[in-house]
Amino acid sequence: MDSKRIKWSTLAFMAFSTVWGFGNVLNGFVYFNGIQVIFSWILMFALYFVPYALMVGELGSAFKNSGGGVSSWIHSTTSPKLAYYAGWTYWACHITYIASKSSGGLKALSWAVFRNGETYDSFPTLAVQLVTLALLLFFCWVTSRGLNPLKKLAMLAGTSMFVMSILYILMMFAAPAINPQGGYLAMDFSMKNLIPRFDVRYFTSLSILVFAVGGCEKISPYVNKVENPSKGFPRAMISLAIMVVVCAILGTIAMGMMFDPAVINESTESFNSYNSNGSYWAFQKLGNYYHIGDSLLIIYALCNAIGQLSTLVISIDAPLRMLLDNESSRAFIPSGLLKKNDAGAYINGIKMVAILSGSIILIQSVVPGAAAVLKQLTKLNSVCMPLRYLWVFFAYLALRNAGDRFPREYHFVKSRPVAMFFGAWCFVVTAASCILGMYDTDLFTFALNVITPLVLTALGVILPIIARREKQQIQ
């Protein structure tokens, strides 16, 4: 049995490739004024990510035989109704994510073909959004037929993007030695320049960092498979946090050698353009430093396109199945949504995804410029996606409140009051970041950030009412 256990170092690398991505470096750099984000990254990892990862470890250890993730944790510690809401939240969060993957995939393809950001950004927004909608509907159809040709590419694309992220840092730090005349920017590492301004923009952007470090609950099934879980798992998670914070800091410094935050922030158009194109410009510049043209850019753009589109298929299919396959949730869902077609796909559920994600895509047709659309989707995702993490902390509070009712090999901390404090702390930080993240100086973006989660929440509340009335009619 011990031979099947995995080493803590292996788990750390598995989690690293799951949690971290190149886009996190770019978003932090753009939203937090360049290298000033280093201060925020360190705080976020120390005060949020490490306790979050260790709490996930304890939940995974307590419910090692539960395959439903957060929903099954909630079901075991509270009630089936709350488990349904946890499952619903996980699914609903992916509605905005699916809309962003359609747009992101199209953007990546345009960079692979045109090798610049201006061509895509110059297209009429309505035309871009209609093509994006067509892309979404096509992949909804692919999912409805049980055909998931891109699923196998998802792991390959994810791995390649991870490799590209590490490669970027290594190549960028080596570039000045190889090409001293590359025209790199000098950075001021004085304390005055590293400490950010704690203003409205800072606090309303924190959701970007929370979104970046979330998702480690995906590794919870491996807690009890680690050698000596009580020591091995926390060692793996702390190693993960160190690796991620090192990559965040080194990636930020590498970007600081390329991009001037003053240029990024000189206008709304400039900010939107860097938010939309920054990662592609980074690899384009890197290729120029090494005198290999756009080769790195094209590889990155193709990897990103495959990654975005394969994730799109998985995001349409997997969260829907997690919600509708769950026996405890089905009691609160109208029978119409449980209908399967001849390919075994939840056809009405897929139609609901198409309508909701398609609505976000169409609503954005009035936004001036494709770059502004992607900026809106980045912020909208940072508001909606972390809402699912709230259920992780809620489940942890419920677990510790239950005392020793659920035996586990691993405890985050022995002290119950300390454990409850950290659970409550992470819950409050997540909720506050999501609420503050809704604010935007642009009224349309602000409205989209507020209305989208409200509509999805209302729909989640309405469905059990419809299901209950259905049962009453049958009786």
Sine and cosine of phi, psi and omega as CSV:
sin_phi,cos_phi,sin_psi,cos_psi,sin_omega,cos_omega
0.00,0.00,-0.66,0.75,0.00,-1.00
-0.88,0.47,-0.49,0.87,-0.01,-1.00
-0.91,0.41,-0.38,0.93,-0.01,-1.00
-1.00,0.04,-0.18,0.98,0.00,-1.00
-0.96,0.27,0.57,-0.82,-0.05,-1.00
-0.99,-0.15,0.49,-0.87,0.01,-1.00
-0.96,0.29,0.48,-0.88,-0.01,-1.00
-0.88,0.48,-0.55,0.83,0.00,-1.00
-0.92,0.40,-0.60,0.80,0.03,-1.00
-0.90,0.43,-0.70,0.71,0.02,-1.00
-0.89,0.46,-0.63,0.77,0.00,-1.00
-0.86,0.50,-0.69,0.72,-0.01,-1.00
-0.95,0.32,-0.60,0.80,0.06,-1.00
-0.87,0.49,-0.72,0.69,-0.02,-1.00
-0.92,0.39,-0.61,0.79,-0.01,-1.00
-0.86,0.52,-0.74,0.67,-0.02,-1.00
-0.94,0.35,-0.39,0.92,0.02,-1.00
-0.98,0.18,-0.67,0.74,-0.14,-0.99
-1.00,0.10,-0.63,0.77,-0.24,-0.97
-0.98,-0.18,0.53,-0.85,0.04,-1.00
-0.44,-0.90,0.33,-0.94,-0.06,-1.00
-0.89,0.45,-0.56,0.83,-0.01,-1.00
-0.87,0.50,-0.49,0.87,0.02,-1.00
-0.90,0.43,-0.62,0.78,0.02,-1.00
-0.90,0.43,-0.74,0.68,-0.02,-1.00
-0.88,0.48,-0.75,0.66,-0.04,-1.00
-0.87,0.50,-0.68,0.73,0.04,-1.00
-0.88,0.47,-0.69,0.72,-0.03,-1.00
-0.90,0.44,-0.69,0.72,-0.06,-1.00
-0.95,0.31,-0.71,0.71,-0.11,-0.99
-0.99,0.16,-0.36,0.93,-0.10,-1.00
-0.87,-0.49,0.56,0.83,0.17,-0.99
0.86,0.51,0.82,0.57,0.12,-0.99
0.93,0.36,-0.76,-0.65,-0.11,-0.99
-0.94,0.33,-0.13,0.99,0.09,-1.00
-0.90,0.45,-0.34,0.94,-0.02,-1.00
-0.92,0.39,-0.34,0.94,-0.01,-1.00
-0.83,0.56,-0.70,0.71,0.04,-1.00
-0.85,0.53,-0.71,0.70,-0.04,-1.00
-0.94,0.35,-0.61,0.79,0.04,-1.00
-0.87,0.49,-0.73,0.69,-0.04,-1.00
-0.88,0.47,-0.70,0.71,0.04,-1.00
-0.88,0.47,-0.70,0.72,-0.05,-1.00
-0.89,0.45,-0.65,0.76,0.00,-1.00
-0.95,0.32,-0.67,0.74,-0.05,-1.00
-0.94,0.33,-0.68,0.73,-0.14,-0.99
-0.99,-0.11,-0.21,0.98,-0.08,-1.00
-0.77,-0.64,-0.83,0.56,-0.15,-0.99
-0.92,0.40,-0.72,0.70,-0.04,-1.00
-0.89,0.47,-0.78,0.63,0.06,-1.00
-0.87,0.49,-0.62,0.79,0.01,-1.00
-0.86,0.50,-0.76,0.65,-0.02,-1.00
-0.90,0.44,-0.64,0.77,-0.02,-1.00
-0.95,0.31,-0.54,0.84,0.09,-1.00
-0.92,0.40,-0.65,0.76,0.06,-1.00
-0.86,0.51,-0.62,0.78,0.04,-1.00
-0.87,0.49,-0.68,0.74,0.00,-1.00
-0.93,0.37,-0.64,0.77,0.04,-1.00
-0.90,0.44,-0.69,0.72,0.02,-1.00
-0.89,0.45,-0.58,0.81,0.01,-1.00
-0.94,0.33,-0.61,0.79,-0.02,-1.00
-0.95,0.32,-0.56,0.83,-0.07,-1.00
-0.85,-0.53,0.80,0.60,-0.10,-1.00
-0.92,0.40,-0.36,0.93,-0.01,-1.00
-0.99,-0.17,0.10,1.00,0.00,-1.00
-1.00,-0.07,0.86,-0.51,-0.05,-1.00
-1.00,0.01,-0.15,0.99,-0.12,-0.99
-1.00,0.04,0.08,1.00,0.03,-1.00
0.91,0.40,-0.69,-0.72,-0.09,-1.00
-0.84,0.54,-0.67,0.74,-0.02,-1.00
-0.86,0.52,-0.68,0.73,-0.02,-1.00
-0.95,0.32,-0.51,0.86,0.07,-1.00
-0.90,0.43,-0.70,0.71,0.01,-1.00
-0.91,0.40,-0.65,0.76,-0.02,-1.00
-0.89,0.46,-0.66,0.75,-0.03,-1.00
-0.94,0.33,-0.58,0.82,-0.12,-0.99
-0.99,-0.11,-0.35,0.94,-0.04,-1.00
-0.77,-0.64,-0.99,-0.16,-0.09,-1.00
-0.55,-0.84,0.35,-0.94,0.03,-1.00
-0.87,0.50,-0.57,0.82,-0.02,-1.00
-0.90,0.44,-0.70,0.71,0.02,-1.00
-0.93,0.36,-0.54,0.84,0.06,-1.00
-0.90,0.45,-0.62,0.79,0.07,-1.00
-0.88,0.48,-0.71,0.70,-0.01,-1.00
-0.90,0.44,-0.58,0.81,0.06,-1.00
-0.91,0.42,-0.70,0.71,0.04,-1.00
-0.90,0.43,-0.64,0.76,0.03,-1.00
-0.89,0.45,-0.70,0.71,-0.01,-1.00
-0.87,0.50,-0.70,0.71,0.01,-1.00
-0.86,0.51,-0.68,0.74,0.01,-1.00
-0.94,0.33,-0.72,0.69,-0.08,-1.00
-0.88,0.48,-0.61,0.80,0.02,-1.00
-0.86,0.52,-0.51,0.86,-0.04,-1.00
-0.97,0.24,-0.18,0.98,0.04,-1.00
-0.89,0.45,-0.73,0.68,0.03,-1.00
-0.94,0.33,-0.58,0.82,0.00,-1.00
-0.89,0.45,-0.67,0.74,0.01,-1.00
-0.89,0.45,-0.67,0.74,0.04,-1.00
-0.87,0.48,-0.64,0.77,-0.03,-1.00
-0.95,0.31,-0.55,0.84,0.00,-1.00
-0.93,0.36,-0.59,0.81,0.07,-1.00
-0.88,0.47,-0.74,0.67,0.00,-1.00
-0.92,0.40,-0.69,0.72,-0.02,-1.00
-0.90,0.43,-0.61,0.79,0.03,-1.00
-0.90,0.43,-0.67,0.74,0.02,-1.00
-0.91,0.42,-0.67,0.74,0.01,-1.00
-0.88,0.48,-0.72,0.70,-0.01,-1.00
-0.88,0.47,-0.67,0.74,0.03,-1.00
-0.89,0.46,-0.62,0.78,0.00,-1.00
-0.91,0.42,-0.62,0.79,0.03,-1.00
-0.92,0.39,-0.62,0.78,0.01,-1.00
-0.90,0.44,-0.56,0.83,-0.05,-1.00
-1.00,0.05,-0.80,0.61,-0.13,-0.99
-1.00,-0.03,-0.33,0.94,0.02,-1.00
0.86,0.51,0.49,0.87,0.13,-0.99
-0.41,-0.91,0.31,-0.95,-0.01,-1.00
-1.00,-0.05,-0.33,0.94,-0.10,-0.99
-0.92,0.39,-0.61,0.79,-0.04,-1.00
-0.87,0.49,-0.78,0.63,-0.01,-1.00
-0.89,0.46,-0.68,0.73,-0.05,-1.00
-0.94,0.34,-0.32,0.95,-0.01,-1.00
-1.00,0.07,-0.25,0.97,0.03,-1.00
-0.92,0.40,0.54,-0.84,0.07,-1.00
-0.86,0.51,0.70,-0.71,-0.06,-1.00
-0.85,0.53,-0.66,0.75,-0.02,-1.00
-0.86,0.51,-0.70,0.71,-0.01,-1.00
-0.90,0.43,-0.69,0.72,0.01,-1.00
-0.88,0.48,-0.70,0.71,-0.04,-1.00
-0.93,0.36,-0.55,0.84,0.05,-1.00
-0.93,0.36,-0.63,0.78,0.08,-1.00
-0.91,0.40,-0.65,0.76,0.04,-1.00
-0.88,0.48,-0.68,0.74,0.05,-1.00
-0.89,0.46,-0.68,0.73,0.02,-1.00
-0.87,0.48,-0.63,0.77,0.04,-1.00
-0.89,0.46,-0.70,0.71,0.03,-1.00
-0.87,0.49,-0.74,0.67,-0.03,-1.00
-0.89,0.45,-0.60,0.80,0.03,-1.00
-0.89,0.46,-0.72,0.69,-0.03,-1.00
-0.96,0.28,-0.44,0.90,0.15,-0.99
-0.90,0.43,-0.65,0.76,0.04,-1.00
-0.91,0.42,-0.69,0.72,0.03,-1.00
-0.84,0.54,-0.70,0.71,0.01,-1.00
-0.91,0.42,-0.64,0.77,-0.04,-1.00
-0.92,0.39,-0.39,0.92,0.02,-1.00
-1.00,-0.02,0.07,1.00,-0.01,-1.00
0.96,0.29,0.22,0.98,0.00,-1.00
-0.99,-0.14,0.92,-0.40,0.01,-1.00
-0.83,-0.56,0.93,0.38,-0.10,-0.99
-0.91,0.42,-0.40,0.92,-0.05,-1.00
-1.00,0.00,-0.13,0.99,-0.05,-1.00
-0.85,0.52,-0.67,0.74,-0.03,-1.00
-0.93,0.37,-0.42,0.91,0.01,-1.00
-0.98,0.18,-0.29,0.96,-0.07,-1.00
-0.87,0.50,-0.73,0.68,0.00,-1.00
-0.91,0.42,-0.67,0.74,0.01,-1.00
-0.89,0.45,-0.70,0.71,-0.01,-1.00
-0.91,0.41,-0.67,0.74,0.01,-1.00
-0.89,0.46,-0.68,0.73,0.02,-1.00
-0.91,0.42,-0.69,0.73,-0.03,-1.00
-0.91,0.40,-0.61,0.79,0.04,-1.00
-0.91,0.41,-0.61,0.80,0.05,-1.00
-0.90,0.44,-0.71,0.70,0.02,-1.00
-0.89,0.46,-0.67,0.75,0.01,-1.00
-0.89,0.46,-0.61,0.79,0.02,-1.00
-0.88,0.47,-0.72,0.69,0.01,-1.00
-0.93,0.38,-0.65,0.76,0.00,-1.00
-0.87,0.48,-0.64,0.77,0.01,-1.00
-0.85,0.53,-0.75,0.67,-0.02,-1.00
-0.88,0.47,-0.75,0.66,-0.03,-1.00
-0.89,0.46,-0.72,0.69,-0.04,-1.00
-0.93,0.36,-0.57,0.82,-0.04,-1.00
-0.94,0.34,-0.62,0.79,0.01,-1.00
-0.96,0.29,-0.44,0.90,0.03,-1.00
-0.99,0.10,-0.34,0.94,-0.11,-0.99
-0.83,0.56,-0.72,0.70,-0.03,-1.00
-0.86,0.50,-0.52,0.85,0.02,-1.00
-0.96,0.28,-0.58,0.81,-0.04,-1.00
-0.99,0.14,-0.62,0.78,-0.01,-1.00
-0.71,-0.70,0.99,0.15,-0.09,-1.00
-0.88,0.48,-0.40,0.91,-0.04,-1.00
-1.00,-0.08,0.46,0.89,-0.09,-1.00
-0.95,0.31,-0.26,0.97,0.00,-1.00
0.99,0.13,0.69,0.72,-0.03,-1.00
-0.98,0.21,0.46,-0.89,0.00,-1.00
-1.00,0.04,0.63,-0.78,0.08,-1.00
-0.99,0.11,0.57,-0.82,-0.02,-1.00
-0.88,-0.48,0.56,-0.83,0.02,-1.00
-0.99,-0.17,0.94,-0.33,-0.04,-1.00
-0.99,-0.12,0.38,0.92,0.05,-1.00
-0.94,0.35,0.45,-0.89,-0.02,-1.00
-0.84,0.54,-0.59,0.81,-0.01,-1.00
-0.86,0.51,-0.61,0.79,-0.03,-1.00
-1.00,0.08,-0.37,0.93,-0.04,-1.00
-1.00,0.06,-0.45,0.89,0.00,-1.00
-0.99,0.15,0.86,-0.52,-0.04,-1.00
-0.96,0.28,0.25,-0.97,0.12,-0.99
-1.00,0.07,0.84,-0.54,-0.04,-1.00
-1.00,0.06,0.96,0.30,-0.03,-1.00
-0.94,-0.34,-0.16,-0.99,-0.03,-1.00
-0.86,0.52,-0.69,0.73,-0.03,-1.00
-0.88,0.48,-0.64,0.77,-0.02,-1.00
-0.88,0.48,-0.79,0.61,-0.09,-1.00
-0.95,0.32,-0.48,0.88,0.03,-1.00
-0.99,0.14,-0.08,1.00,0.05,-1.00
-0.97,-0.26,-0.09,1.00,-0.05,-1.00
-0.86,0.51,-0.47,0.88,0.01,-1.00
-0.87,0.49,-0.46,0.89,0.05,-1.00
-0.87,0.48,-0.68,0.74,-0.01,-1.00
-0.96,0.27,-0.62,0.79,0.04,-1.00
-0.88,0.48,-0.69,0.72,0.03,-1.00
-0.88,0.48,-0.63,0.78,-0.05,-1.00
-0.91,0.42,-0.61,0.79,-0.11,-0.99
-0.99,-0.12,0.01,1.00,-0.04,-1.00
-0.99,0.12,0.18,-0.98,0.11,-0.99
0.98,-0.21,0.08,1.00,-0.05,-1.00
-0.96,0.27,-0.09,1.00,0.08,-1.00
-0.90,0.44,-0.27,0.96,0.04,-1.00
-0.90,0.43,-0.39,0.92,-0.04,-1.00
-1.00,-0.08,0.05,1.00,-0.04,-1.00
-0.84,0.54,-0.54,0.84,0.00,-1.00
-0.89,0.46,-0.27,0.96,-0.09,-1.00
-1.00,-0.07,-0.04,1.00,-0.09,-1.00
-0.82,0.57,-0.78,0.63,-0.08,-1.00
-0.99,0.17,-0.02,1.00,0.03,-1.00
-0.99,-0.11,-0.05,1.00,0.01,-1.00
-0.99,0.12,0.55,-0.83,0.09,-1.00
-0.90,0.44,0.80,-0.60,0.00,-1.00
0.76,0.65,0.94,0.33,-0.13,-0.99
-0.80,0.61,-0.61,0.79,-0.08,-1.00
-0.89,0.46,-0.46,0.89,0.05,-1.00
-0.95,-0.31,-0.63,0.78,-0.08,-1.00
-0.91,0.41,-0.68,0.74,-0.06,-1.00
-0.92,0.39,-0.79,0.62,0.03,-1.00
-0.86,0.51,-0.56,0.83,0.04,-1.00
-0.89,0.45,-0.66,0.75,0.02,-1.00
-0.91,0.42,-0.67,0.74,-0.05,-1.00
-0.95,0.32,-0.61,0.79,0.04,-1.00
-0.93,0.36,-0.61,0.79,0.08,-1.00
-0.89,0.45,-0.65,0.76,0.05,-1.00
-0.85,0.52,-0.75,0.66,-0.02,-1.00
-0.87,0.49,-0.65,0.76,0.01,-1.00
-0.91,0.42,-0.71,0.71,0.00,-1.00
-0.88,0.48,-0.68,0.73,-0.04,-1.00
-0.93,0.36,-0.67,0.74,-0.02,-1.00
-0.93,0.36,-0.57,0.82,0.07,-1.00
-0.90,0.43,-0.71,0.71,0.02,-1.00
-0.91,0.42,-0.63,0.78,0.02,-1.00
-0.89,0.45,-0.70,0.71,-0.03,-1.00
-0.94,0.35,-0.76,0.65,-0.01,-1.00
-0.91,0.42,-0.63,0.78,0.05,-1.00
-0.89,0.45,-0.63,0.78,0.02,-1.00
-0.91,0.41,-0.69,0.72,0.03,-1.00
-0.89,0.45,-0.66,0.75,0.03,-1.00
-0.87,0.50,-0.66,0.75,0.04,-1.00
-0.93,0.37,-0.57,0.82,0.03,-1.00
-0.90,0.44,-0.42,0.91,0.06,-1.00
-0.96,0.27,-0.31,0.95,-0.06,-1.00
-0.97,-0.24,-0.71,0.70,-0.20,-0.98
-0.89,-0.45,0.64,-0.77,0.02,-1.00
-0.99,-0.11,0.89,-0.46,0.00,-1.00
-0.84,0.55,-0.50,0.86,0.02,-1.00
-0.89,0.45,-0.60,0.80,0.03,-1.00
-0.94,0.33,-0.66,0.75,0.02,-1.00
-0.86,0.52,-0.66,0.75,-0.11,-0.99
-1.00,-0.07,0.12,0.99,-0.10,-1.00
-0.94,0.34,-0.37,0.93,0.04,-1.00
-0.35,-0.94,0.29,-0.96,0.05,-1.00
-0.88,0.48,-0.65,0.76,-0.02,-1.00
-0.89,0.45,-0.66,0.75,0.00,-1.00
-0.91,0.41,-0.69,0.73,0.02,-1.00
-0.87,0.49,-0.74,0.67,0.00,-1.00
-0.87,0.49,-0.64,0.76,-0.03,-1.00
-0.92,0.40,-0.68,0.73,0.04,-1.00
-0.92,0.39,-0.64,0.77,0.03,-1.00
-0.88,0.48,-0.60,0.80,-0.07,-1.00
-0.99,0.11,-0.61,0.79,-0.17,-0.99
-0.91,-0.42,-0.12,0.99,-0.15,-0.99
-0.80,0.60,-0.69,0.73,-0.04,-1.00
-0.91,0.42,-0.58,0.82,0.01,-1.00
-0.96,0.30,-0.67,0.74,0.06,-1.00
-0.86,0.50,-0.60,0.80,-0.01,-1.00
-0.86,0.51,-0.73,0.69,-0.01,-1.00
-0.97,0.26,-0.49,0.87,0.07,-1.00
-0.91,0.41,-0.72,0.70,0.03,-1.00
-0.90,0.44,-0.65,0.76,0.00,-1.00
-0.86,0.51,-0.68,0.73,0.05,-1.00
-0.88,0.47,-0.62,0.78,0.02,-1.00
-0.92,0.39,-0.61,0.79,0.03,-1.00
-0.88,0.48,-0.58,0.82,-0.05,-1.00
-1.00,-0.09,0.10,0.99,0.02,-1.00
0.84,0.54,0.64,0.77,0.04,-1.00
-0.87,-0.49,0.38,0.92,0.09,-1.00
0.88,0.48,-0.66,-0.75,-0.08,-1.00
-0.99,-0.11,0.27,0.96,-0.09,-1.00
-0.87,0.49,-0.71,0.71,0.01,-1.00
-0.91,0.42,-0.63,0.77,0.03,-1.00
-0.86,0.51,-0.74,0.67,-0.05,-1.00
-0.90,0.44,-0.69,0.73,0.02,-1.00
-0.87,0.49,-0.72,0.69,0.00,-1.00
-0.89,0.46,-0.70,0.71,-0.03,-1.00
-0.89,0.46,-0.67,0.74,0.01,-1.00
-0.93,0.37,-0.68,0.73,0.06,-1.00
-0.86,0.50,-0.67,0.74,-0.02,-1.00
-0.92,0.39,-0.66,0.75,0.01,-1.00
-0.88,0.47,-0.73,0.69,0.02,-1.00
-0.89,0.45,-0.68,0.73,0.01,-1.00
-0.88,0.47,-0.71,0.71,-0.02,-1.00
-0.91,0.42,-0.71,0.71,-0.08,-1.00
-0.96,0.28,-0.58,0.81,0.05,-1.00
-0.94,0.35,-0.62,0.79,0.07,-1.00
-0.91,0.42,-0.56,0.83,0.04,-1.00
-0.86,0.51,-0.73,0.68,0.01,-1.00
-0.88,0.47,-0.74,0.68,-0.02,-1.00
-0.90,0.44,-0.61,0.79,-0.04,-1.00
-0.95,0.30,-0.43,0.90,0.09,-1.00
-0.96,0.28,-0.66,0.75,-0.17,-0.99
-1.00,0.03,-0.82,0.58,-0.18,-0.98
-0.89,0.45,-0.79,0.61,-0.01,-1.00
-0.88,0.48,-0.56,0.83,0.02,-1.00
-0.91,0.41,-0.68,0.73,0.03,-1.00
-0.92,0.38,-0.62,0.78,0.02,-1.00
-0.87,0.49,-0.59,0.81,0.01,-1.00
-0.97,0.23,-0.77,0.64,-0.15,-0.99
-1.00,0.10,-0.37,0.93,0.05,-1.00
-0.99,0.17,-0.29,0.96,-0.07,-1.00
-0.97,0.26,0.90,-0.43,-0.07,-1.00
-0.86,0.51,-0.60,0.80,-0.03,-1.00
-0.94,0.33,-0.44,0.90,0.00,-1.00
-0.99,0.11,-0.50,0.87,-0.11,-0.99
-0.86,0.51,-0.47,0.88,-0.01,-1.00
-0.91,0.42,-0.34,0.94,-0.06,-1.00
-0.96,-0.29,0.17,0.99,-0.07,-1.00
-0.89,-0.45,0.75,-0.66,0.03,-1.00
-0.84,0.55,0.56,-0.83,-0.09,-1.00
-0.87,0.50,-0.50,0.87,-0.01,-1.00
-0.86,0.51,-0.59,0.81,-0.02,-1.00
-0.97,0.25,-0.31,0.95,-0.01,-1.00
-1.00,0.04,-0.01,1.00,-0.03,-1.00
-0.94,0.35,0.74,-0.67,0.06,-1.00
-0.94,-0.33,0.50,-0.87,0.09,-1.00
-1.00,-0.04,-0.12,-0.99,-0.08,-1.00
-0.93,0.37,-0.26,0.97,0.03,-1.00
-1.00,-0.04,0.04,1.00,0.02,-1.00
0.99,0.16,0.25,0.97,0.00,-1.00
-0.99,-0.12,0.55,-0.83,0.06,-1.00
-0.97,0.23,1.00,0.03,-0.20,-0.98
-0.89,0.45,-0.68,0.73,0.00,-1.00
-0.95,0.32,-0.51,0.86,0.08,-1.00
-0.91,0.42,-0.66,0.75,0.03,-1.00
-0.91,0.42,-0.62,0.78,0.05,-1.00
-0.89,0.46,-0.63,0.78,0.03,-1.00
-0.90,0.43,-0.64,0.77,0.08,-1.00
-0.87,0.50,-0.72,0.69,-0.02,-1.00
-0.88,0.48,-0.66,0.75,-0.03,-1.00
-0.93,0.37,-0.74,0.68,-0.08,-1.00
-0.94,0.33,-0.76,0.65,0.02,-1.00
-0.92,0.38,-0.62,0.79,0.04,-1.00
-0.89,0.46,-0.57,0.82,0.03,-1.00
-0.90,0.43,-0.67,0.74,0.03,-1.00
-0.88,0.47,-0.69,0.73,0.00,-1.00
-0.88,0.48,-0.71,0.70,-0.03,-1.00
-0.94,0.34,-0.62,0.78,0.03,-1.00
-0.85,0.52,-0.59,0.81,-0.03,-1.00
-0.97,0.22,-0.01,1.00,0.05,-1.00
-0.89,0.45,-0.38,0.92,-0.03,-1.00
-1.00,0.03,-0.08,1.00,-0.02,-1.00
-0.96,0.28,0.71,-0.70,-0.02,-1.00
-0.98,0.21,0.99,-0.11,0.08,-1.00
0.96,-0.28,0.68,-0.73,-0.02,-1.00
-0.91,0.41,-0.52,0.85,0.01,-1.00
-0.90,0.43,-0.62,0.78,0.02,-1.00
-0.91,0.40,-0.55,0.83,0.04,-1.00
-0.88,0.48,-0.74,0.68,-0.03,-1.00
-0.92,0.39,-0.58,0.82,0.05,-1.00
-0.90,0.43,-0.68,0.73,0.05,-1.00
-0.87,0.49,-0.68,0.73,-0.03,-1.00
-0.93,0.38,-0.58,0.81,0.07,-1.00
-0.86,0.50,-0.72,0.69,-0.04,-1.00
-0.94,0.34,-0.65,0.76,0.00,-1.00
-0.89,0.45,-0.66,0.75,0.06,-1.00
-0.89,0.45,-0.62,0.78,-0.02,-1.00
-0.93,0.36,-0.37,0.93,0.06,-1.00
-1.00,0.09,-0.70,0.72,-0.12,-0.99
-0.99,0.10,-0.72,0.70,-0.12,-0.99
-0.87,0.49,-0.67,0.75,0.00,-1.00
-0.93,0.38,-0.19,0.98,0.03,-1.00
-0.87,0.50,-0.49,0.87,0.01,-1.00
-0.94,0.33,-0.43,0.90,0.03,-1.00
-0.93,0.37,-0.41,0.91,0.03,-1.00
-0.84,0.54,-0.60,0.80,-0.02,-1.00
-0.94,0.33,-0.48,0.88,0.07,-1.00
-0.89,0.46,-0.74,0.67,-0.03,-1.00
-0.95,0.32,-0.54,0.84,0.08,-1.00
-0.90,0.43,-0.68,0.73,0.02,-1.00
-0.90,0.44,-0.61,0.79,0.01,-1.00
-0.92,0.39,-0.67,0.74,0.05,-1.00
-0.88,0.48,-0.66,0.75,0.01,-1.00
-0.92,0.40,-0.62,0.78,0.02,-1.00
-0.89,0.45,-0.75,0.67,-0.03,-1.00
-0.94,0.35,-0.50,0.87,0.04,-1.00
-0.93,0.36,-0.44,0.90,-0.02,-1.00
-0.98,0.19,-0.06,1.00,0.04,-1.00
0.93,0.37,-0.80,-0.60,-0.06,-1.00
-0.98,-0.17,0.31,0.95,-0.04,-1.00
-0.90,0.43,-0.47,0.88,0.00,-1.00
-0.90,-0.44,0.99,-0.17,-0.02,-1.00
-0.91,0.41,0.60,-0.80,0.05,-1.00
-0.50,-0.86,0.46,-0.89,-0.02,-1.00
-0.97,0.24,-0.40,0.92,-0.14,-0.99
-0.79,-0.61,0.72,-0.69,0.10,-0.99
-0.87,-0.50,0.70,-0.71,0.08,-1.00
-0.87,0.50,-0.83,0.56,0.14,-0.99
-0.66,-0.76,0.50,-0.87,-0.01,-1.00
-0.95,0.32,-0.66,0.76,-0.08,-1.00
-0.93,0.36,0.84,-0.54,0.00,-1.00
-0.91,0.42,-0.71,0.71,0.02,-1.00
-0.86,0.50,-0.64,0.77,0.03,-1.00
-0.91,0.42,-0.68,0.74,0.02,-1.00
-0.88,0.48,-0.69,0.72,0.01,-1.00
-0.90,0.44,-0.61,0.79,0.02,-1.00
-0.88,0.47,-0.74,0.67,-0.03,-1.00
-0.91,0.41,-0.62,0.78,0.06,-1.00
-0.87,0.49,-0.72,0.69,0.01,-1.00
-0.92,0.40,-0.65,0.76,-0.01,-1.00
-0.87,0.50,-0.76,0.65,-0.02,-1.00
-0.92,0.40,-0.58,0.81,0.05,-1.00
-0.88,0.47,-0.74,0.67,-0.05,-1.00
-0.91,0.41,-0.69,0.73,0.01,-1.00
-0.87,0.49,-0.69,0.72,0.00,-1.00
-0.90,0.43,-0.77,0.64,-0.02,-1.00
-0.88,0.48,-0.71,0.71,-0.01,-1.00
-0.90,0.44,-0.66,0.75,0.00,-1.00
-0.90,0.44,-0.66,0.75,0.02,-1.00
-0.91,0.41,-0.70,0.72,-0.03,-1.00
-0.92,0.39,-0.72,0.69,0.02,-1.00
-0.91,0.41,-0.56,0.83,-0.01,-1.00
-0.91,0.42,-0.33,0.94,0.03,-1.00
-0.91,0.42,-0.50,0.87,-0.08,-1.00
-0.93,0.37,0.65,-0.76,0.09,-1.00
-0.45,-0.89,0.56,-0.83,0.01,-1.00
-0.92,0.39,-0.46,0.89,0.08,-1.00
-0.99,0.16,0.86,-0.51,-0.11,-0.99
-0.88,0.47,-0.62,0.79,-0.01,-1.00
-0.91,0.42,-0.71,0.70,0.02,-1.00
-0.89,0.45,-0.68,0.74,0.03,-1.00
-0.85,0.53,-0.74,0.68,-0.01,-1.00
-0.89,0.45,-0.67,0.74,0.00,-1.00
-0.89,0.45,-0.65,0.76,0.00,-1.00
-0.92,0.40,-0.49,0.87,-0.01,-1.00
-1.00,0.04,-0.73,0.69,-0.12,-0.99
-0.94,0.35,-0.64,0.77,-0.07,-1.00
-0.84,0.53,-0.82,0.58,0.02,-1.00
-0.90,0.44,-0.53,0.85,0.02,-1.00
-0.91,0.41,-0.70,0.72,0.01,-1.00
-0.89,0.45,-0.70,0.71,-0.02,-1.00
-0.92,0.40,-0.61,0.79,0.05,-1.00
-0.91,0.41,-0.70,0.71,0.00,-1.00
-0.87,0.49,-0.65,0.76,0.02,-1.00
-0.89,0.45,-0.64,0.77,0.04,-1.00
-0.90,0.44,-0.52,0.86,0.03,-1.00
-0.98,0.20,-0.59,0.80,-0.07,-1.00
-0.94,0.34,-0.63,0.78,-0.09,-1.00
-0.85,0.53,-0.70,0.71,0.04,-1.00
-0.89,0.46,-0.53,0.85,0.04,-1.00
-0.91,0.41,-0.69,0.72,0.04,-1.00
-0.89,0.45,-0.68,0.73,-0.01,-1.00
-0.89,0.46,-0.65,0.76,0.00,-1.00
-0.91,0.41,-0.66,0.75,0.01,-1.00
-0.92,0.40,-0.60,0.80,0.07,-1.00
-0.85,0.53,-0.73,0.69,-0.01,-1.00
-0.91,0.42,-0.61,0.79,0.02,-1.00
-0.90,0.43,-0.61,0.80,0.01,-1.00
-0.92,0.39,-0.61,0.79,0.01,-1.00
-0.92,0.40,-0.65,0.76,-0.01,-1.00
-0.95,0.31,0.00,0.00,0.00,0.00
